[in-house]
């Protein structure tokens, strides 16, 4: 029997997490993939093309440039 591991998950992020990249620094070594930056401000959420993790932005959007 083949064992299937569903690694997709949902993560809520805030202003302090920007700029957002996946995998997160706290991700375990086995869950690492090439780092990709995601724009959660455009639609309020973003999906990682590697692992399928869905990131949702919560809170006030930033004002001006950082």
N, CA, C and O atoms as CSV, one atom per row, in Angstrom:
chain,resi,resn,atom,element,x,y,z
A,1,UNK,N,N,0.839,-1.180,0.000
A,1,UNK,CA,C,0.000,0.000,0.000
A,1,UNK,C,C,0.883,1.242,0.000
A,1,UNK,O,O,1.840,1.321,0.770
A,2,UNK,N,N,0.574,2.200,-0.846
A,2,UNK,CA,C,1.329,3.437,-0.946
A,2,UNK,C,C,0.843,4.425,0.101
A,2,UNK,O,O,-0.357,4.642,0.269
A,3,UNK,N,N,1.793,5.013,0.794
A,3,UNK,CA,C,1.440,6.008,1.812
A,3,UNK,C,C,1.544,7.398,1.200
A,3,UNK,O,O,2.556,7.739,0.588
A,4,UNK,N,N,0.503,8.191,1.364
A,4,UNK,CA,C,0.465,9.539,0.804
A,4,UNK,C,C,0.611,10.544,1.935
A,4,UNK,O,O,-0.094,10.462,2.941
A,5,UNK,N,N,1.523,11.490,1.771
A,5,UNK,CA,C,1.724,12.545,2.765
A,5,UNK,C,C,1.226,13.855,2.189
A,5,UNK,O,O,1.763,14.339,1.193
A,6,UNK,N,N,0.216,14.430,2.796
A,6,UNK,CA,C,-0.324,15.714,2.366
A,6,UNK,C,C,0.435,16.804,3.111
A,6,UNK,O,O,0.204,17.021,4.300
A,7,UNK,N,N,1.350,17.496,2.412
A,7,UNK,CA,C,2.172,18.511,3.055
A,7,UNK,C,C,1.589,19.905,2.904
A,7,UNK,O,O,2.119,20.859,3.472
A,8,UNK,N,N,0.498,20.040,2.142
A,8,UNK,CA,C,-0.118,21.351,1.955
A,8,UNK,C,C,-0.757,21.810,3.253
A,8,UNK,O,O,-1.320,21.009,3.999
A,9,UNK,N,N,-0.665,23.115,3.517
A,9,UNK,CA,C,-1.248,23.677,4.725
A,9,UNK,C,C,-1.573,25.132,4.482
A,9,UNK,O,O,-1.206,25.698,3.453
A,10,UNK,N,N,-2.263,25.737,5.437
A,10,UNK,CA,C,-2.595,27.156,5.357
A,10,UNK,C,C,-1.892,27.885,6.479
A,10,UNK,O,O,-1.867,27.423,7.620
A,11,UNK,N,N,-1.317,29.037,6.143
A,11,UNK,CA,C,-0.577,29.836,7.108
A,11,UNK,C,C,-1.074,31.275,7.023
A,11,UNK,O,O,-1.165,31.842,5.934
A,12,UNK,N,N,-1.390,31.857,8.162
A,12,UNK,CA,C,-1.779,33.262,8.211
A,12,UNK,C,C,-0.545,34.087,8.505
A,12,UNK,O,O,0.197,33.797,9.443
A,13,UNK,N,N,-0.324,35.119,7.701
A,13,UNK,CA,C,0.842,35.980,7.870
A,13,UNK,C,C,0.390,37.417,8.094
A,13,UNK,O,O,-0.740,37.781,7.768
A,14,UNK,N,N,1.282,38.228,8.652
A,14,UNK,CA,C,0.991,39.626,8.960
A,14,UNK,C,C,2.113,40.506,8.421
A,14,UNK,O,O,3.043,40.028,7.772
A,15,UNK,N,N,2.006,41.776,8.698
A,15,UNK,CA,C,2.975,42.762,8.215
A,15,UNK,C,C,4.411,42.402,8.590
A,15,UNK,O,O,5.323,42.609,7.790
A,16,UNK,N,N,4.623,41.873,9.779
A,16,UNK,CA,C,5.971,41.527,10.231
A,16,UNK,C,C,6.590,40.393,9.408
A,16,UNK,O,O,7.807,40.209,9.446
A,17,UNK,N,N,5.785,39.635,8.669
A,17,UNK,CA,C,6.277,38.517,7.871
A,17,UNK,C,C,6.673,38.914,6.451
A,17,UNK,O,O,7.157,38.079,5.686
A,18,UNK,N,N,6.472,40.170,6.098
A,18,UNK,CA,C,6.802,40.635,4.754
A,18,UNK,C,C,8.249,41.096,4.676
A,18,UNK,O,O,8.751,41.647,5.656
A,19,UNK,N,N,8.939,40.900,3.569
A,19,UNK,CA,C,8.502,40.199,2.377
A,19,UNK,C,C,8.374,38.699,2.673
A,19,UNK,O,O,9.173,38.128,3.415
A,20,UNK,N,N,7.372,38.088,2.089
A,20,UNK,CA,C,7.036,36.695,2.368
A,20,UNK,C,C,7.746,35.768,1.400
A,20,UNK,O,O,7.708,35.964,0.185
A,21,UNK,N,N,8.397,34.753,1.959
A,21,UNK,CA,C,9.011,33.730,1.124
A,21,UNK,C,C,8.660,32.360,1.690
A,21,UNK,O,O,8.395,32.213,2.883
A,22,UNK,N,N,8.664,31.374,0.824
A,22,UNK,CA,C,8.411,29.999,1.217
A,22,UNK,C,C,9.588,29.183,0.713
A,22,UNK,O,O,10.000,29.370,-0.431
A,23,UNK,N,N,10.146,28.289,1.512
A,23,UNK,CA,C,9.700,27.867,2.826
A,23,UNK,C,C,10.050,28.896,3.894
A,23,UNK,O,O,10.983,29.683,3.735
A,24,UNK,N,N,9.289,28.878,4.982
A,24,UNK,CA,C,9.526,29.770,6.115
A,24,UNK,C,C,10.785,29.325,6.844
A,24,UNK,O,O,11.136,28.147,6.793
A,25,UNK,N,N,11.477,30.247,7.527
A,25,UNK,CA,C,12.696,29.882,8.265
A,25,UNK,C,C,12.470,28.787,9.311
A,25,UNK,O,O,13.398,28.051,9.645
A,26,UNK,N,N,11.258,28.677,9.823
A,26,UNK,CA,C,10.975,27.668,10.838
A,26,UNK,C,C,10.600,26.305,10.256
A,26,UNK,O,O,10.334,25.367,11.007
A,27,UNK,N,N,10.575,26.186,8.930
A,27,UNK,CA,C,10.210,24.909,8.305
A,27,UNK,C,C,11.266,23.850,8.597
A,27,UNK,O,O,12.458,24.155,8.624
A,28,UNK,N,N,10.838,22.608,8.816
A,28,UNK,CA,C,11.813,21.545,9.049
A,28,UNK,C,C,12.641,21.284,7.792
A,28,UNK,O,O,12.199,21.573,6.680
A,29,UNK,N,N,13.816,20.749,7.971
A,29,UNK,CA,C,14.733,20.524,6.858
A,29,UNK,C,C,14.112,19.651,5.768
A,29,UNK,O,O,14.356,19.886,4.584
A,30,UNK,N,N,13.318,18.654,6.142
A,30,UNK,CA,C,12.735,17.759,5.143
A,30,UNK,C,C,11.702,18.466,4.272
A,30,UNK,O,O,11.375,17.982,3.188
A,31,UNK,N,N,11.191,19.589,4.724
A,31,UNK,CA,C,10.152,20.301,3.974
A,31,UNK,C,C,10.716,21.444,3.142
A,31,UNK,O,O,9.953,22.239,2.594
A,32,UNK,N,N,12.018,21.539,3.041
A,32,UNK,CA,C,12.637,22.657,2.304
A,32,UNK,C,C,12.576,22.432,0.798
A,32,UNK,O,O,12.633,21.299,0.318
A,33,UNK,N,N,12.460,23.528,0.070
A,33,UNK,CA,C,12.509,23.544,-1.390
A,33,UNK,C,C,13.148,24.864,-1.775
A,33,UNK,O,O,13.388,25.685,-0.890
A,34,UNK,N,N,13.440,25.119,-3.057
A,34,UNK,CA,C,14.010,26.417,-3.429
A,34,UNK,C,C,13.121,27.554,-2.945
A,34,UNK,O,O,11.895,27.475,-3.035
A,35,UNK,N,N,13.744,28.609,-2.434
A,35,UNK,CA,C,12.987,29.735,-1.891
A,35,UNK,C,C,12.300,30.506,-3.011
A,35,UNK,O,O,12.888,30.785,-4.057
A,36,UNK,N,N,11.038,30.839,-2.760
A,36,UNK,CA,C,10.251,31.610,-3.711
A,36,UNK,C,C,9.543,32.716,-2.925
A,36,UNK,O,O,9.006,32.469,-1.845
A,37,UNK,N,N,9.543,33.923,-3.465
A,37,UNK,CA,C,8.862,35.045,-2.824
A,37,UNK,C,C,7.427,35.117,-3.332
A,37,UNK,O,O,7.168,34.955,-4.524
A,38,UNK,N,N,6.494,35.364,-2.404
A,38,UNK,CA,C,5.068,35.361,-2.725
A,38,UNK,C,C,4.442,36.708,-2.402
A,38,UNK,O,O,4.759,37.320,-1.382
A,39,UNK,N,N,3.549,37.168,-3.277
A,39,UNK,CA,C,2.862,38.443,-3.089
A,39,UNK,C,C,1.473,38.191,-2.506
A,39,UNK,O,O,0.526,37.901,-3.238
A,40,UNK,N,N,1.362,38.303,-1.189
A,40,UNK,CA,C,0.071,38.090,-0.532
A,40,UNK,C,C,-0.751,39.363,-0.463
A,40,UNK,O,O,-1.928,39.306,-0.107
A,41,UNK,N,N,-0.178,40.496,-0.786
A,41,UNK,CA,C,-0.896,41.765,-0.686
A,41,UNK,C,C,-1.838,41.992,-1.870
A,41,UNK,O,O,-2.856,42.670,-1.732
A,42,UNK,N,N,-1.506,41.434,-3.018
A,42,UNK,CA,C,-2.299,41.665,-4.217
A,42,UNK,C,C,-3.732,41.133,-4.077
A,42,UNK,O,O,-4.690,41.855,-4.352
A,43,UNK,N,N,-3.877,39.878,-3.651
A,43,UNK,CA,C,-5.195,39.249,-3.553
A,43,UNK,C,C,-5.566,38.827,-2.132
A,43,UNK,O,O,-6.642,38.274,-1.907
A,44,UNK,N,N,-4.681,39.086,-1.183
A,44,UNK,CA,C,-4.946,38.677,0.193
A,44,UNK,C,C,-4.492,37.267,0.501
A,44,UNK,O,O,-4.531,36.834,1.652
A,45,UNK,N,N,-4.055,36.540,-0.539
A,45,UNK,CA,C,-3.528,35.205,-0.339
A,45,UNK,C,C,-2.629,34.821,-1.506
A,45,UNK,O,O,-2.703,35.405,-2.587
A,46,UNK,N,N,-1.781,33.831,-1.268
A,46,UNK,CA,C,-0.873,33.343,-2.308
A,46,UNK,C,C,-0.620,31.867,-2.067
A,46,UNK,O,O,-0.654,31.399,-0.928
A,47,UNK,N,N,-0.367,31.138,-3.142
A,47,UNK,CA,C,-0.138,29.707,-3.080
A,47,UNK,C,C,1.289,29.412,-3.521
A,47,UNK,O,O,1.721,29.868,-4.579
A,48,UNK,N,N,2.028,28.645,-2.709
A,48,UNK,CA,C,3.398,28.279,-3.065
A,48,UNK,C,C,3.364,27.263,-4.205
A,48,UNK,O,O,2.681,26.244,-4.102
A,49,UNK,N,N,4.098,27.531,-5.297
A,49,UNK,CA,C,4.082,26.606,-6.424
A,49,UNK,C,C,4.816,25.299,-6.137
A,49,UNK,O,O,4.606,24.318,-6.851
A,50,UNK,N,N,5.670,25.256,-5.115
A,50,UNK,CA,C,6.420,24.041,-4.808
A,50,UNK,C,C,5.671,23.102,-3.871
A,50,UNK,O,O,5.508,21.921,-4.180
A,51,UNK,N,N,5.217,23.609,-2.740
A,51,UNK,CA,C,4.639,22.730,-1.715
A,51,UNK,C,C,3.134,22.880,-1.558
A,51,UNK,O,O,2.512,22.087,-0.850
A,52,UNK,N,N,2.534,23.876,-2.200
A,52,UNK,CA,C,1.098,24.039,-2.135
A,52,UNK,C,C,0.589,24.750,-0.897
A,52,UNK,O,O,-0.622,24.849,-0.701
A,53,UNK,N,N,1.490,25.250,-0.054
A,53,UNK,CA,C,1.058,25.966,1.144
A,53,UNK,C,C,0.331,27.242,0.738
A,53,UNK,O,O,0.805,28.005,-0.103
A,54,UNK,N,N,-0.826,27.455,1.349
A,54,UNK,CA,C,-1.596,28.668,1.071
A,54,UNK,C,C,-1.317,29.667,2.186
A,54,UNK,O,O,-1.501,29.365,3.365
A,55,UNK,N,N,-0.873,30.856,1.801
A,55,UNK,CA,C,-0.605,31.935,2.747
A,55,UNK,C,C,-1.723,32.958,2.634
A,55,UNK,O,O,-2.068,33.395,1.535
A,56,UNK,N,N,-2.290,33.340,3.781
A,56,UNK,CA,C,-3.339,34.361,3.834
A,56,UNK,C,C,-2.828,35.545,4.640
A,56,UNK,O,O,-2.263,35.381,5.722
A,57,UNK,N,N,-3.033,36.728,4.104
A,57,UNK,CA,C,-2.602,37.940,4.800
A,57,UNK,C,C,-3.707,38.412,5.741
A,57,UNK,O,O,-4.879,38.466,5.369
A,58,UNK,N,N,-3.315,38.750,6.955
A,58,UNK,CA,C,-4.261,39.228,7.966
A,58,UNK,C,C,-3.719,40.519,8.562
A,58,UNK,O,O,-2.548,40.600,8.931
A,59,UNK,N,N,-4.563,41.504,8.650
A,59,UNK,CA,C,-4.146,42.761,9.255
A,59,UNK,C,C,-4.162,43.905,8.275
A,59,UNK,O,O,-4.641,43.779,7.148
A,60,UNK,N,N,-3.630,45.023,8.724
A,60,UNK,CA,C,-3.598,46.224,7.924
A,60,UNK,C,C,-2.506,46.143,6.870
A,60,UNK,O,O,-1.402,45.674,7.145
A,61,UNK,N,N,-2.815,46.598,5.667
A,61,UNK,CA,C,-1.806,46.599,4.610
A,61,UNK,C,C,-0.801,47.706,4.858
A,61,UNK,O,O,-1.141,48.745,5.425
A,62,UNK,N,N,0.455,47.486,4.430
A,62,UNK,CA,C,1.479,48.509,4.639
A,62,UNK,C,C,1.184,49.774,3.846
A,62,UNK,O,O,0.554,49.735,2.789
A,63,UNK,N,N,1.651,50.886,4.377
A,63,UNK,CA,C,1.487,52.183,3.715
A,63,UNK,C,C,2.844,52.686,3.283
A,63,UNK,O,O,3.792,52.669,4.067
A,64,UNK,N,N,2.948,53.131,2.049
A,64,UNK,CA,C,4.207,53.672,1.552
A,64,UNK,C,C,5.202,52.564,1.232
A,64,UNK,O,O,4.845,51.394,1.096
A,65,UNK,N,N,6.458,52.972,1.117
A,65,UNK,CA,C,7.530,52.030,0.784
A,65,UNK,C,C,8.239,51.556,2.041
A,65,UNK,O,O,8.284,52.262,3.049
A,66,UNK,N,N,8.797,50.338,1.970
A,66,UNK,CA,C,9.566,49.798,3.100
A,66,UNK,C,C,11.023,49.834,2.772
A,66,UNK,O,O,11.850,49.425,3.587
